[in-house]
Amino acid sequence: MITQRTVLVLGAGASADYGFPLGFDLYRLVCEMLKNRVNFFTELGFENSRATEFYKALRHSGASSVDAFLEHRTEFIDIGKVAIARALLPSENPANLFAFEREGHNWYKYLWSRMNTTFEDLPQNRISILTYNYDRSCEQFLFTAMKNTHGKSDAECAEQMKRIPIVHLHGQLGPLPWQAEDGIPYAATEDTEFVRKAAKSIKIIHEDVEKDEGFLQAKELLGQAEVVYFIGFGYNSTNVERLKKTGFLERNLDIWGTSIGLGGRDRDYARKLYDEKIQLSNHPDIMSYFRNFRGLK
């Protein structure tokens, strides 16, 4: 059981080992889809000219991610959300969560091993998760592992999962079936109705985050934390500055982070963003980070 008040902050790299694209890869997927799958958007009520206009602007924007583009070009938010949902839903493959070939990289499994205790005591884990990702892989893994470890019903596990805070700061691909009666299944799908529903749950943050419900929850959870881990995080300055508005850097707490794929200058830049209060590891993957650098306590 995790007894230290812990907050995990997840970036795109936290989901990468489960088949999800990183920021630029999602940008590329959306561009390819807009160029080659215009009919899909017409089925959802968008004119061909609208999809073409979005594609040309996004493709030549110089943006590093779709989200970053949409924050400036808010007139494309409606079709942009649909494009993100359509690109990501096919990646939600249940088999990837427990694939044997990912055994050495399955950090969700490590997280569950640290959390697992008697079924009744699971909510006593002092952990919460803030994620910038739209996918629902983390909660689906924990739910599935809980159900199969303890032999409990969907309803029983769903009730326990409600007591483990998982906050999607930028929204998510809709609720899962065990979270809502009309939930979207965690299964590779291109169904237009699922895409439409998922798009409605995606948030593009372009206004004052201090009024956003997710960031208000983040402020509360970070205000109670003893240790914060940034996992698979790219340290985008906009995301960091928004999170800093919660005031967590003003508290005396341990702040740790992965820096997979970051060079020396990028690591120095990330430390400066956190006022030199974050300790970064150069381990090559998340499992190595937890096993050899800083484990969950």
MIGUMAR-345939 format. One line per 2 residues: their letters; for each residue x, y, z of N, C-alpha, C. Coordinates in Angstrom, 2 decimals. Example, Ala and Ser with C-alpha at 12.3 -4.5 7.8 and 13.67 -1.06 7.14 Angstrom:
<pts>
AS	13.19:-5.69:7.80:12.30:-4.50:7.80:13.20:-3.30:7.80 ~ 12.85:-2.25:7.08:13.67:-1.06:7.14:12.90:0.03:7.87
</pts>
This chain:
<pts>
MI	0.84:-1.19:0.00:0.00:0.00:0.00:0.88:1.25:0.00 ~ 0.43:2.27:-0.70:1.16:3.53:-0.75:0.70:4.41:0.42
TQ	1.60:4.68:1.33:1.23:5.39:2.55:1.64:6.86:2.53 ~ 2.56:7.22:1.64:2.99:8.61:1.52:2.01:9.35:0.60
RT	1.60:10.55:1.00:0.65:11.30:0.17:1.32:11.67:-1.14 ~ 0.92:10.96:-2.20:1.62:10.99:-3.48:0.71:11.46:-4.60
VL	1.23:12.34:-5.47:0.53:12.75:-6.68:1.41:12.39:-7.87 ~ 0.85:11.63:-8.81:1.52:11.36:-10.08:0.96:12.31:-11.13
VL	1.84:13.00:-11.85:1.42:13.87:-12.95:1.91:13.23:-14.24 ~ 0.97:12.81:-15.08:1.31:12.02:-16.26:1.30:12.85:-17.53
GA	2.36:12.70:-18.31:2.42:13.26:-19.65:2.26:12.17:-20.69 ~ 2.38:12.54:-21.96:2.14:11.58:-23.04:3.05:10.36:-22.96
GA	4.28:10.54:-22.46:5.20:9.42:-22.37:4.73:8.32:-21.43 ~ 3.85:8.65:-20.50:3.33:7.65:-19.56:2.46:6.63:-20.25
SA	1.86:6.99:-21.38:0.98:6.08:-22.12:1.65:5.47:-23.34 ~ 2.85:5.93:-23.66:3.48:5.52:-24.91:3.71:4.01:-25.00
DY	4.07:3.37:-23.89:4.34:1.93:-23.93:3.06:1.11:-24.12 ~ 1.92:1.76:-24.06:0.64:1.05:-24.23:0.02:1.33:-25.60
GF	0.84:1.85:-26.52:0.39:1.99:-27.90:-0.14:3.36:-28.27 ~ 0.09:4.37:-27.44:-0.44:5.70:-27.72:0.64:6.62:-28.28
PL	0.25:7.51:-29.21:1.24:8.40:-29.82:1.64:9.53:-28.90 ~ 2.90:9.96:-29.03:3.35:11.16:-28.35:2.80:12.39:-29.07
GF	3.03:13.57:-28.53:2.42:14.78:-29.05:2.62:15.00:-30.53 ~ 3.87:14.92:-31.01:4.11:15.16:-32.43:3.55:14.03:-33.29
DL	3.59:12.79:-32.78:3.03:11.67:-33.53:1.52:11.81:-33.69 ~ 0.85:12.33:-32.65:-0.59:12.59:-32.77:-0.84:13.67:-33.80
YR	-0.02:14.70:-33.79:-0.11:15.77:-34.79:-0.01:15.19:-36.19 ~ 0.96:14.31:-36.40:1.16:13.70:-37.72:-0.04:12.84:-38.11
LV	-0.55:12.03:-37.16:-1.70:11.18:-37.43:-2.92:12.00:-37.85 ~ -3.15:13.10:-37.12:-4.30:13.94:-37.44:-4.15:14.56:-38.82
CE	-2.95:15.02:-39.16:-2.72:15.59:-40.49:-2.98:14.55:-41.58 ~ -2.47:13.34:-41.40:-2.67:12.29:-42.40:-4.14:11.94:-42.54
ML	-4.85:11.92:-41.42:-6.28:11.60:-41.44:-7.07:12.68:-42.16 ~ -6.75:13.94:-41.88:-7.44:15.05:-42.53:-7.21:15.04:-44.03
KN	-6.03:14.62:-44.42:-5.69:14.61:-45.84:-6.34:13.44:-46.57 ~ -6.44:12.28:-45.90:-6.86:11.05:-46.59:-8.25:10.53:-46.21
RV	-8.83:11.03:-45.12:-10.10:10.48:-44.65:-11.16:11.57:-44.50 ~ -11.27:12.44:-45.50:-12.22:13.54:-45.43:-13.64:13.03:-45.27
NF	-13.97:11.89:-45.88:-15.33:11.35:-45.80:-15.77:11.09:-44.37 ~ -14.81:10.73:-43.52:-15.15:10.47:-42.12:-15.71:11.73:-41.48
FT	-15.15:12.86:-41.80:-15.60:14.12:-41.19:-16.95:14.55:-41.78 ~ -17.21:14.24:-43.03:-18.51:14.57:-43.60:-19.61:13.75:-42.94
EL	-19.30:12.51:-42.54:-20.28:11.69:-41.82:-20.65:12.29:-40.47 ~ -19.76:13.11:-39.93:-20.00:13.75:-38.64:-20.50:15.18:-38.80
GF	-20.84:15.55:-40.03:-21.48:16.84:-40.25:-20.57:17.97:-40.67 ~ -19.29:17.70:-40.92:-18.38:18.75:-41.36:-18.25:18.73:-42.88
EN	-18.29:19.89:-43.50:-18.13:19.97:-44.95:-16.69:19.68:-45.34 ~ -16.50:19.16:-46.56:-15.16:18.86:-47.04:-14.25:20.07:-46.96
SR	-14.80:21.21:-47.30:-14.00:22.44:-47.31:-13.51:22.78:-45.91 ~ -14.32:22.44:-44.90:-13.94:22.72:-43.50:-12.75:21.85:-43.09
AT	-12.81:20.55:-43.43:-11.71:19.65:-43.11:-10.45:20.05:-43.85 ~ -10.59:20.46:-45.11:-9.44:20.88:-45.90:-8.81:22.14:-45.33
EF	-9.65:23.08:-44.93:-9.15:24.33:-44.33:-8.38:24.05:-43.04 ~ -8.94:23.16:-42.21:-8.29:22.78:-40.96:-6.95:22.12:-41.24
YK	-6.94:21.20:-42.19:-5.71:20.49:-42.54:-4.61:21.46:-42.97 ~ -4.93:22.38:-43.88:-3.92:23.29:-44.40:-3.36:24.19:-43.30
AL	-4.24:24.68:-42.43:-3.79:25.56:-41.35:-2.92:24.80:-40.35 ~ -3.36:23.60:-39.97:-2.61:22.79:-39.01:-1.27:22.36:-39.60
RH	-1.29:21.89:-40.82:-0.09:21.35:-41.46:1.00:22.41:-41.58 ~ 0.61:23.66:-41.79:1.59:24.72:-42.03:1.70:25.68:-40.86
SG	1.27:25.25:-39.68:1.29:26.13:-38.51:2.62:26.15:-37.79 ~ 3.43:25.10:-37.98:4.67:24.98:-37.23:4.45:24.54:-35.80
AS	3.20:24.17:-35.46:2.89:23.73:-34.09:3.50:22.36:-33.83 ~ 3.81:22.10:-32.55:4.38:20.82:-32.18:3.30:19.81:-31.77
SV	2.07:20.29:-31.57:0.97:19.39:-31.19:-0.35:19.99:-31.66 ~ -1.37:19.14:-31.77:-2.70:19.62:-32.17:-3.27:20.55:-31.11
DA	-3.05:20.19:-29.84:-3.57:21.01:-28.74:-3.03:22.43:-28.81 ~ -1.72:22.54:-29.04:-1.08:23.86:-29.09:-1.66:24.68:-30.23
FL	-1.91:24.05:-31.36:-2.51:24.75:-32.50:-3.92:25.24:-32.17 ~ -4.73:24.38:-31.56:-6.13:24.72:-31.28:-6.26:25.81:-30.23
EH	-5.28:25.95:-29.36:-5.34:27.01:-28.37:-5.30:28.38:-29.04 ~ -4.64:28.47:-30.18:-4.57:29.74:-30.91:-5.68:29.86:-31.96
RT	-6.02:28.75:-32.61:-7.03:28.77:-33.67:-8.31:28.13:-33.14 ~ -8.96:28.85:-32.24:-10.13:28.31:-31.54:-11.31:28.06:-32.48
EF	-11.29:28.66:-33.67:-12.40:28.42:-34.61:-12.41:26.99:-35.11 ~ -11.30:26.25:-34.90:-11.23:24.86:-35.34:-11.42:23.87:-34.19
ID	-11.79:24.33:-33.01:-11.88:23.44:-31.86:-12.87:22.30:-32.08 ~ -14.02:22.59:-32.69:-15.04:21.54:-32.87:-14.51:20.38:-33.72
IG	-13.96:20.68:-34.88:-13.45:19.62:-35.74:-12.13:19.08:-35.18 ~ -11.39:19.92:-34.46:-10.14:19.47:-33.85:-10.36:18.40:-32.80
KV	-11.37:18.57:-31.97:-11.68:17.56:-30.96:-12.08:16.24:-31.60 ~ -12.86:16.32:-32.66:-13.27:15.10:-33.37:-12.04:14.41:-33.96
AI	-11.13:15.18:-34.52:-9.93:14.60:-35.11:-9.06:13.91:-34.05 ~ -8.93:14.54:-32.89:-8.14:13.93:-31.81:-8.79:12.62:-31.35
AR	-10.11:12.65:-31.14:-10.82:11.45:-30.69:-10.69:10.33:-31.72 ~ -10.84:10.68:-33.00:-10.76:9.67:-34.06:-9.35:9.07:-34.15
AL	-8.34:9.87:-33.88:-6.97:9.38:-33.95:-6.61:8.51:-32.76 ~ -7.17:8.80:-31.58:-6.76:8.11:-30.36:-7.60:6.88:-30.02
LP	-8.88:6.88:-30.30:-9.73:5.75:-29.89:-9.23:4.41:-30.42 ~ -8.75:4.32:-31.67:-8.25:3.02:-32.15:-7.02:2.52:-31.40
SE	-6.36:3.39:-30.64:-5.19:2.97:-29.87:-5.57:2.36:-28.52 ~ -6.81:2.52:-28.10:-7.24:1.96:-26.81:-7.52:0.47:-26.98
NP	-6.46:-0.30:-26.97:-6.54:-1.74:-27.18:-6.30:-2.46:-25.85 ~ -7.31:-3.17:-25.31:-7.15:-3.85:-24.02:-5.95:-4.81:-23.98
AN	-5.65:-5.44:-25.11:-4.55:-6.41:-25.15:-3.21:-5.74:-24.83 ~ -3.07:-4.46:-25.18:-1.80:-3.77:-24.93:-1.54:-3.54:-23.44
LF	-2.57:-3.53:-22.64:-2.40:-3.24:-21.22:-1.72:-4.39:-20.48 ~ -1.90:-5.61:-20.98:-1.35:-6.77:-20.28:-0.49:-7.65:-21.20
AF	0.00:-7.06:-22.30:0.80:-7.83:-23.26:2.10:-8.30:-22.64 ~ 2.46:-9.56:-22.85:3.68:-10.12:-22.28:4.93:-9.41:-22.81
ER	4.89:-8.99:-24.09:6.07:-8.35:-24.66:6.34:-6.98:-24.03 ~ 5.37:-6.45:-23.30:5.57:-5.18:-22.62:5.90:-5.39:-21.14
EG	6.13:-6.63:-20.74:6.31:-6.96:-19.33:7.36:-6.08:-18.66 ~ 8.48:-5.87:-19.34:9.54:-5.08:-18.74:9.30:-3.59:-18.75
HN	8.22:-3.16:-19.40:7.92:-1.73:-19.51:6.54:-1.38:-18.95 ~ 5.92:-2.34:-18.30:4.56:-2.11:-17.82:4.58:-1.45:-16.45
WY	4.72:-0.14:-16.42:4.81:0.55:-15.13:3.46:0.61:-14.43 ~ 2.34:0.44:-15.16:1.04:0.33:-14.51:1.02:-0.89:-13.58
KY	1.66:-1.96:-14.05:1.72:-3.18:-13.23:2.51:-2.91:-11.95 ~ 3.58:-2.14:-12.07:4.35:-1.77:-10.88:3.49:-0.93:-9.94
LW	2.76:0.04:-10.50:1.88:0.88:-9.68:0.87:0.02:-8.93 ~ 0.26:-0.93:-9.64:-0.73:-1.80:-9.00:-0.10:-2.65:-7.90
SR	1.11:-3.13:-8.13:1.78:-3.95:-7.12:2.03:-3.16:-5.84 ~ 2.28:-1.86:-5.98:2.50:-1.02:-4.81:1.18:-0.67:-4.12
MN	0.10:-0.63:-4.88:-1.20:-0.26:-4.33:-1.95:-1.45:-3.73 ~ -1.71:-2.65:-4.22:-2.55:-3.79:-3.88:-2.47:-4.15:-2.40
TT	-3.64:-4.38:-1.86:-3.81:-4.79:-0.47:-5.14:-5.54:-0.41 ~ -5.79:-5.64:0.72:-7.12:-6.23:0.74:-8.06:-5.34:-0.07
FE	-9.09:-5.94:-0.62:-10.02:-5.18:-1.45:-10.62:-4.01:-0.68 ~ -10.97:-4.24:0.56:-11.61:-3.21:1.38:-10.67:-2.03:1.65
DL	-9.37:-2.31:1.71:-8.41:-1.25:2.05:-7.83:-0.53:0.85 ~ -8.19:-0.91:-0.37:-7.61:-0.27:-1.54:-7.77:1.25:-1.54
PQ	-8.93:1.79:-1.16:-9.06:3.25:-1.15:-8.20:3.95:-0.11 ~ -7.55:3.17:0.77:-6.67:3.77:1.77:-5.32:4.17:1.18
NR	-5.05:3.74:-0.05:-3.84:4.19:-0.72:-3.86:5.71:-0.83 ~ -2.76:6.32:-0.46:-2.70:7.79:-0.45:-2.08:8.28:-1.75
IS	-2.77:7.98:-2.82:-2.26:8.33:-4.13:-3.36:8.96:-4.97 ~ -2.99:9.94:-5.78:-3.90:10.53:-6.75:-3.14:10.77:-8.03
IL	-3.86:10.84:-9.14:-3.23:10.93:-10.45:-3.80:12.12:-11.21 ~ -2.92:12.98:-11.67:-3.28:14.08:-12.56:-2.70:13.74:-13.93
TY	-3.52:13.67:-14.95:-3.01:13.29:-16.26:-3.39:14.32:-17.31 ~ -2.43:14.60:-18.18:-2.66:15.48:-19.33:-3.12:14.66:-20.54
NY	-3.27:13.36:-20.37:-3.61:12.49:-21.49:-5.12:12.31:-21.62 ~ -5.56:12.16:-22.87:-6.98:11.93:-23.13:-7.35:10.46:-22.94
DR	-6.40:9.57:-23.17:-6.71:8.14:-23.09:-7.02:7.72:-21.65 ~ -7.74:6.60:-21.52:-8.18:6.11:-20.21:-7.41:4.86:-19.80
SC	-6.18:4.69:-20.29:-5.44:3.44:-20.08:-5.12:3.17:-18.62 ~ -4.77:4.21:-17.86:-4.37:3.99:-16.47:-5.54:3.48:-15.63
EQ	-6.68:4.16:-15.71:-7.81:3.73:-14.90:-8.36:2.38:-15.37 ~ -8.29:2.14:-16.70:-8.78:0.84:-17.19:-7.88:-0.29:-16.70
FL	-6.57:-0.06:-16.67:-5.67:-1.08:-16.14:-5.97:-1.36:-14.67 ~ -6.06:-0.31:-13.87:-6.29:-0.50:-12.44:-7.62:-1.20:-12.18
FT	-8.65:-0.81:-12.91:-9.97:-1.44:-12.76:-9.90:-2.93:-13.11 ~ -9.27:-3.24:-14.24:-9.18:-4.63:-14.70:-8.35:-5.47:-13.74
AM	-7.21:-4.91:-13.30:-6.35:-5.64:-12.35:-7.08:-5.87:-11.03 ~ -7.80:-4.87:-10.57:-8.54:-4.98:-9.31:-9.61:-6.07:-9.42
KN	-10.33:-6.06:-10.51:-11.42:-7.03:-10.71:-10.89:-8.46:-10.74 ~ -9.78:-8.67:-11.45:-9.26:-10.02:-11.61:-8.43:-10.48:-10.43
TH	-7.80:-9.56:-9.72:-7.03:-9.92:-8.53:-7.95:-10.35:-7.40 ~ -9.05:-9.63:-7.24:-9.91:-9.84:-6.07:-11.23:-10.55:-6.40
GK	-11.48:-10.81:-7.70:-12.68:-11.54:-8.06:-13.97:-10.82:-7.71 ~ -13.98:-9.50:-7.90:-15.14:-8.69:-7.57:-15.89:-8.28:-8.84
SD	-17.12:-7.81:-8.65:-17.95:-7.41:-9.78:-17.53:-6.04:-10.31 ~ -18.03:-5.71:-11.50:-17.76:-4.39:-12.07:-18.23:-3.30:-11.12
AE	-19.42:-3.47:-10.58:-19.99:-2.45:-9.71:-19.16:-2.25:-8.45 ~ -18.68:-3.34:-7.88:-17.86:-3.25:-6.67:-16.53:-2.55:-6.95
CA	-15.91:-2.90:-8.07:-14.63:-2.29:-8.42:-14.81:-0.83:-8.83 ~ -15.91:-0.53:-9.52:-16.18:0.86:-9.90:-16.32:1.74:-8.67
EQ	-16.95:1.20:-7.64:-17.13:1.97:-6.40:-15.77:2.24:-5.73 ~ -14.88:1.26:-5.74:-13.56:1.47:-5.17:-12.74:2.47:-6.01
MK	-12.89:2.39:-7.33:-12.14:3.29:-8.20:-12.55:4.75:-8.00 ~ -13.79:4.99:-7.61:-14.24:6.36:-7.36:-13.45:7.02:-6.24
RI	-12.89:6.19:-5.36:-12.18:6.72:-4.20:-10.69:6.92:-4.47 ~ -10.25:6.63:-5.69:-8.87:6.85:-6.09:-8.88:7.99:-7.11
PI	-8.53:9.20:-6.72:-8.67:10.35:-7.62:-7.80:10.22:-8.88 ~ -8.45:10.27:-10.05:-7.76:10.33:-11.34:-8.38:11.49:-12.11
VH	-7.61:12.54:-12.30:-8.13:13.78:-12.89:-7.50:14.00:-14.25 ~ -8.33:14.07:-15.29:-7.87:14.37:-16.64:-7.92:15.88:-16.84
LH	-6.76:16.52:-16.79:-6.72:17.97:-16.83:-7.17:18.55:-18.16 ~ -7.03:17.80:-19.23:-7.47:18.25:-20.55:-8.66:17.45:-21.06
GQ	-9.38:16.82:-20.14:-10.51:16.00:-20.56:-10.06:14.61:-20.96 ~ -11.00:13.80:-21.42:-10.71:12.41:-21.76:-11.62:11.94:-22.86
LG	-11.39:10.70:-23.31:-12.18:10.13:-24.39:-13.50:9.57:-23.86 ~ -14.18:10.36:-23.05:-15.47:9.95:-22.51:-15.35:9.00:-21.33
PL	-16.44:8.77:-20.61:-16.43:7.80:-19.50:-16.37:6.38:-20.02 ~ -15.81:5.48:-19.22:-15.78:4.06:-19.54:-17.11:3.42:-19.14
PW	-17.44:2.24:-19.67:-18.73:1.61:-19.34:-18.94:1.38:-17.85 ~ -17.87:1.14:-17.09:-18.04:0.93:-15.65:-18.14:2.25:-14.89
QA	-17.97:3.37:-15.62:-18.13:4.69:-15.02:-19.48:5.33:-15.32 ~ -20.10:4.90:-16.42:-21.39:5.47:-16.81:-22.12:4.47:-17.70
ED	-23.44:4.49:-17.64:-24.24:3.54:-18.42:-24.01:3.68:-19.91 ~ -23.80:4.90:-20.38:-23.59:5.13:-21.81:-22.11:5.32:-22.11
GI	-21.24:4.70:-21.31:-19.80:4.86:-21.47:-19.27:4.29:-22.76 ~ -18.11:4.75:-23.15:-17.45:4.31:-24.37:-16.50:3.17:-24.00
PY	-16.61:2.02:-24.64:-15.76:0.88:-24.26:-14.30:1.14:-24.54 ~ -13.44:0.52:-23.72:-12.00:0.58:-23.94:-11.67:-0.50:-24.95
AA	-11.80:-0.17:-26.21:-11.58:-1.13:-27.29:-11.27:-0.35:-28.55 ~ -10.36:-0.88:-29.36:-10.00:-0.21:-30.60:-11.25:-0.03:-31.46
TE	-11.65:1.21:-31.69:-12.89:1.48:-32.40:-12.78:2.74:-33.23 ~ -13.49:2.73:-34.37:-13.60:3.92:-35.21:-15.07:4.32:-35.34
DT	-15.93:3.75:-34.50:-17.36:4.01:-34.57:-17.62:5.52:-34.49 ~ -18.38:6.05:-35.45:-18.59:7.50:-35.51:-19.32:8.03:-34.29
EF	-20.26:7.24:-33.74:-21.00:7.71:-32.56:-20.08:7.77:-31.35 ~ -19.21:6.79:-31.19:-18.24:6.83:-30.09:-17.30:8.02:-30.25
VR	-16.86:8.27:-31.48:-15.98:9.42:-31.73:-16.68:10.72:-31.36 ~ -17.94:10.84:-31.74:-18.72:12.05:-31.43:-18.82:12.26:-29.92
KA	-19.11:11.18:-29.19:-19.25:11.28:-27.74:-17.91:11.57:-27.07 ~ -16.85:10.93:-27.56:-15.53:11.14:-26.97:-15.08:12.58:-27.17
AK	-15.35:13.14:-28.34:-14.93:14.51:-28.65:-15.54:15.51:-27.67 ~ -16.75:15.24:-27.21:-17.42:16.16:-26.29:-16.73:16.23:-24.94
SI	-15.96:15.20:-24.59:-15.29:15.16:-23.28:-13.86:15.68:-23.32 ~ -13.40:16.08:-24.51:-12.05:16.64:-24.65:-12.11:18.13:-24.37
KI	-11.09:18.62:-23.65:-11.01:20.05:-23.35:-9.76:20.63:-24.01 ~ -9.94:21.77:-24.64:-8.81:22.54:-25.16:-8.68:23.76:-24.26
IH	-7.62:23.81:-23.47:-7.47:24.87:-22.48:-6.89:26.11:-23.14 ~ -7.65:27.19:-23.17:-7.12:28.43:-23.74:-7.55:29.65:-22.92
ED	-8.12:29.39:-21.76:-8.55:30.49:-20.90:-7.92:30.31:-19.52 ~ -8.33:31.14:-18.57:-7.76:31.12:-17.22:-8.03:29.79:-16.55
VE	-6.96:29.02:-16.28:-7.12:27.69:-15.71:-7.58:27.73:-14.26 ~ -7.45:28.90:-13.61:-7.83:28.99:-12.21:-9.33:28.77:-12.01
KD	-10.10:28.83:-13.09:-11.54:28.59:-13.01:-11.93:27.20:-13.51 ~ -10.95:26.46:-14.01:-11.22:25.14:-14.56:-11.37:24.11:-13.44
EG	-12.41:23.27:-13.54:-12.69:22.29:-12.48:-11.52:21.33:-12.26 ~ -10.90:20.86:-13.35:-9.80:19.94:-13.22:-8.61:20.54:-12.49
FL	-8.30:21.80:-12.81:-7.17:22.45:-12.16:-7.50:22.83:-10.72 ~ -8.76:23.05:-10.42:-9.15:23.26:-9.02:-8.94:21.99:-8.22
QA	-9.27:20.84:-8.82:-9.00:19.55:-8.17:-7.50:19.35:-8.00 ~ -6.75:19.72:-9.03:-5.29:19.57:-8.96:-4.73:20.42:-7.82
KE	-5.24:21.61:-7.66:-4.77:22.49:-6.59:-5.01:21.86:-5.23 ~ -6.18:21.25:-5.07:-6.52:20.60:-3.79:-5.60:19.41:-3.53
LL	-5.41:18.56:-4.54:-4.60:17.36:-4.36:-3.13:17.70:-4.15 ~ -2.61:18.64:-4.90:-1.21:19.05:-4.73:-1.00:19.75:-3.40
GQ	-2.06:20.38:-2.91:-1.96:21.05:-1.62:-1.85:20.09:-0.45 ~ -2.19:18.81:-0.68:-2.11:17.79:0.36:-0.91:16.86:0.19
AE	-0.21:16.99:-0.94:0.83:16.03:-1.30:2.10:16.19:-0.46 ~ 2.76:15.06:-0.25:4.10:15.04:0.35:5.16:14.87:-0.73
VV	4.79:14.20:-1.82:5.72:13.96:-2.92:4.94:13.99:-4.23 ~ 5.57:14.57:-5.26:4.97:14.66:-6.59:5.94:14.06:-7.60
YF	5.42:13.19:-8.47:6.22:12.59:-9.53:5.68:13.05:-10.89 ~ 6.55:13.55:-11.74:6.19:13.85:-13.13:6.67:12.68:-13.98
IG	5.73:11.95:-14.59:6.02:10.72:-15.30:5.71:10.87:-16.79 ~ 6.72:10.61:-17.63:6.51:10.71:-19.07:6.17:12.12:-19.51
FG	6.68:13.08:-18.77:6.32:14.48:-18.99:7.34:15.13:-19.92 ~ 6.86:15.98:-20.83:7.74:16.67:-21.76:8.16:18.05:-21.28
YN	7.59:18.50:-20.16:7.92:19.79:-19.57:7.66:20.95:-20.53 ~ 6.50:20.88:-21.19:6.04:22.00:-22.00:5.83:23.21:-21.09
ST	6.39:24.34:-21.46:6.38:25.50:-20.56:4.97:25.97:-20.24 ~ 4.06:25.88:-21.21:2.68:26.31:-20.97:2.02:25.44:-19.91
NV	2.18:24.13:-20.05:1.60:23.21:-19.07:2.20:23.40:-17.69 ~ 3.51:23.62:-17.63:4.18:23.81:-16.35:3.70:25.09:-15.68
ER	3.63:26.19:-16.44:3.21:27.46:-15.87:1.78:27.39:-15.35 ~ 0.93:26.67:-16.04:-0.45:26.53:-15.58:-0.52:25.75:-14.28
LK	0.28:24.70:-14.21:0.27:23.89:-13.00:0.88:24.66:-11.83 ~ 1.85:25.52:-12.12:2.47:26.30:-11.06:1.47:27.26:-10.40
KT	0.41:27.59:-11.12:-0.60:28.48:-10.56:-1.34:27.84:-9.39 ~ -1.22:26.52:-9.25:-1.84:25.87:-8.10:-1.08:26.17:-6.81
GF	0.16:26.70:-6.95:0.95:27.05:-5.78:1.75:25.91:-5.19 ~ 1.84:24.77:-5.89:2.51:23.61:-5.27:4.01:23.84:-5.06
LE	4.61:24.69:-5.88:6.04:24.93:-5.70:6.35:25.76:-4.45 ~ 5.32:26.38:-3.91:5.52:27.18:-2.70:5.53:26.31:-1.45
RN	5.19:25.04:-1.58:5.16:24.13:-0.45:6.49:23.39:-0.33 ~ 6.76:22.89:0.85:7.97:22.11:1.10:7.66:20.64:0.86
LD	7.86:20.18:-0.37:7.57:18.79:-0.71:8.59:18.30:-1.71 ~ 8.72:16.97:-1.82:9.65:16.38:-2.78:9.02:16.37:-4.15
IW	9.79:16.77:-5.15:9.31:16.79:-6.53:10.33:16.03:-7.38 ~ 9.87:14.98:-8.04:10.74:14.11:-8.83:10.19:14.01:-10.24
GT	11.03:13.63:-11.19:10.54:13.50:-12.55:11.43:12.67:-13.45 ~ 10.82:12.04:-14.44:11.57:11.37:-15.49:12.03:12.42:-16.50
SI	13.04:12.08:-17.28:13.48:13.00:-18.35:13.89:12.20:-19.57 ~ 13.08:11.21:-19.88:13.36:10.29:-20.99:13.39:11.06:-22.30
GL	14.49:10.93:-23.02:14.61:11.59:-24.32:15.06:13.04:-24.26 ~ 15.25:13.59:-23.08:15.68:14.98:-22.96:17.21:15.07:-22.91
GG	17.75:16.02:-23.65:19.18:16.27:-23.60:19.53:17.15:-22.41 ~ 20.81:17.41:-22.23:21.26:18.18:-21.08:20.65:19.55:-20.99
RD	20.57:20.27:-22.11:19.99:21.61:-22.09:18.51:21.58:-21.74 ~ 17.80:20.58:-22.29:16.37:20.47:-21.99:16.15:20.14:-20.51
RD	17.02:19.33:-19.96:16.92:19.01:-18.53:17.17:20.25:-17.68 ~ 18.16:21.04:-18.07:18.43:22.29:-17.33:17.25:23.24:-17.43
YA	16.66:23.30:-18.62:15.50:24.17:-18.83:14.33:23.71:-17.97 ~ 14.11:22.39:-17.91:13.02:21.86:-17.09:13.22:22.20:-15.62
RK	14.44:22.06:-15.14:14.71:22.40:-13.74:14.43:23.87:-13.45 ~ 14.79:24.73:-14.40:14.54:26.16:-14.21:13.04:26.46:-14.18
LY	12.27:25.74:-14.99:10.82:25.93:-14.99:10.23:25.65:-13.61 ~ 10.85:24.72:-12.89:10.38:24.34:-11.56:11.19:25.02:-10.46
DE	11.81:26.14:-10.81:12.58:26.91:-9.83:13.63:26.04:-9.14 ~ 14.20:25.10:-9.90:15.26:24.20:-9.41:14.79:23.29:-8.28
KI	13.48:23.10:-8.15:12.95:22.28:-7.05:12.62:20.86:-7.47 ~ 12.85:20.53:-8.74:12.55:19.19:-9.22:13.86:18.42:-9.39
QL	13.84:17.14:-9.03:14.99:16.27:-9.21:14.70:15.31:-10.36 ~ 15.49:15.39:-11.42:15.25:14.63:-12.63:16.18:13.42:-12.72
SN	15.62:12.33:-13.23:16.40:11.12:-13.45:16.64:10.95:-14.94 ~ 17.78:10.38:-15.30:18.07:10.12:-16.72:17.90:8.64:-17.08
HP	17.12:7.90:-16.29:16.88:6.50:-16.61:16.14:6.38:-17.94 ~ 16.40:5.33:-18.73:15.90:5.25:-20.10:14.42:4.92:-20.24
DI	13.78:4.44:-19.19:12.35:4.14:-19.25:11.73:4.27:-17.87 ~ 10.42:4.26:-17.82:9.71:4.54:-16.57:9.92:3.43:-15.55
MS	9.94:2.17:-16.00:10.15:1.07:-15.06:11.52:1.16:-14.41 ~ 12.55:1.48:-15.19:13.89:1.65:-14.61:13.90:2.78:-13.60
YF	13.16:3.82:-13.91:13.07:4.96:-13.00:12.53:4.52:-11.64 ~ 11.41:3.82:-11.63:10.80:3.40:-10.38:11.63:2.34:-9.65
RN	12.20:1.42:-10.39:12.93:0.31:-9.76:14.29:0.73:-9.22 ~ 14.95:1.66:-9.92:16.34:1.97:-9.59:16.59:3.38:-9.06
FR	15.62:4.25:-9.21:15.87:5.63:-8.81:14.97:6.06:-7.66 ~ 13.69:5.96:-7.85:12.77:6.45:-6.82:11.48:5.64:-6.89
GL	11.28:4.74:-5.94:10.08:3.92:-5.92:8.95:4.58:-5.16 ~ 7.75:4.06:-5.37:6.58:4.55:-4.63:6.57:3.95:-3.24
K	6.28:4.78:-2.24:6.35:4.32:-0.85:4.98:4.41:-0.19
</pts>
